[in-house]
Amino acid sequence: MATYNKRGYKAPKPAEINEVEPVEETFDGKSTTAEVFNTLDAGASKTEEWVAKNQKGIIVGVVVIALAAVAYFGYNKMVVDPKENTAAEDMFQAQQYFEQAVNAPTASDSLYNLALNGGEGKLGFLGIIENNSGTDAANLAHYYAGTAYLNTGKYKEAVDQLEQFDSKDEVLNAMAKGATGDAFAQLKDNKSALEFYDKAAKGITNDLITPRYLFKAGQTALALNQKEDALKYFKEIKEKYSTSQEGATIDAYIAMAE
């Protein structure tokens, strides 16, 4: 770029080695650095004044937070933990009755009733729910109680218990939704049954569980004359779970839905 010389122009004098650069100044000649420190000092003074005026409130707040933390951990240690342990002991016995009922070669309503109501000095699932509300054991007891009611033909009670069960475990969650669908199907409420079979199938990707509930959803959709929905469920089995037990006969069901 060309350089134009103006009249009176003088080249700047080269800076000397070790020359001290001037302090940056504001328009009114005051040092910017000094002004910043003055501002910080003023802010610090205001903070100190606020703390001094509100010292009592601050101390009270800190004490309240500390007491709340102590109370929380104390409650867990003194109330929740022992409650969980007691519920777990009762749960073990109730689960034993339940497993015996499931594996019994003949009708086993008596064993399911022991699982529900307790025996040998231990609470059953219903007692665990009533006496240990809010514990993990009580939550799991809802699932077992619902399944026990389902297997003893008490379908409304089964729905009530299963719908109170909540779990992040995909398998248990899907099984609970599927069992709820079974209870509604027995109550001849196919619309609700389809809703829960659908939730069970969508809640997990499992070669055993998913095709089971897809198949039940398809059959229920057929019963509701919703052939398009039924075809969707059956085709998903054929495409993704053709080697499953349900997949062995799925072509016949696809033909029924088409």
GIPE-V715853 format. One record per pair of residues at least 6 apart in sequence whose C-alpha atoms are under 7 Angstrom apart, sorted by the first residue. I is the first residue (numbers start at 1). J is the second residue. Records with the same first field share a line. If there is no record, write none. Layout:
# GIPE-V715853
I->J  J
This chain:
# GIPE-V715853
23->31
24->31  32
25->31  32
26->32
83->132
84->135  137
87->128  132  137
88->137
90->122  123  124
91->125  137
93->122
94->115  118  124  125
95->115
97->111  112  114  115
98->111  112  115
101->108  111  112
109->152
112->148
114->124
115->124  125
116->124  125  126  145
117->123  124  125  126  127
118->124
125->141  145
126->145
128->138  141
129->138  141
132->138
139->165  166
140->165
142->161  162  164  165
143->161  162  165  176
145->161
146->157  158  159  161  162
147->158  179
149->155  157  158
150->158  183
155->183  187
158->183
159->180  183
162->176  180
167->173
170->203  204
171->204
174->200  203  204
175->200
177->196  197  199  200
178->196  197  200  213
180->196
181->192  193  194  196  197
182->193
184->190  192  193
185->193
190->220
194->217  220  221
197->213  216  217
198->214  217
200->213
201->210  213  214
204->210
207->241  244
211->237  241  246
212->246
214->233  237
215->233  234  246
217->233
218->230  231  233  234
219->230
221->227  229  230
222->230
227->257
230->257
231->254  257  258
234->250  253  254
235->254
237->247
238->247  250
241->247
242->248
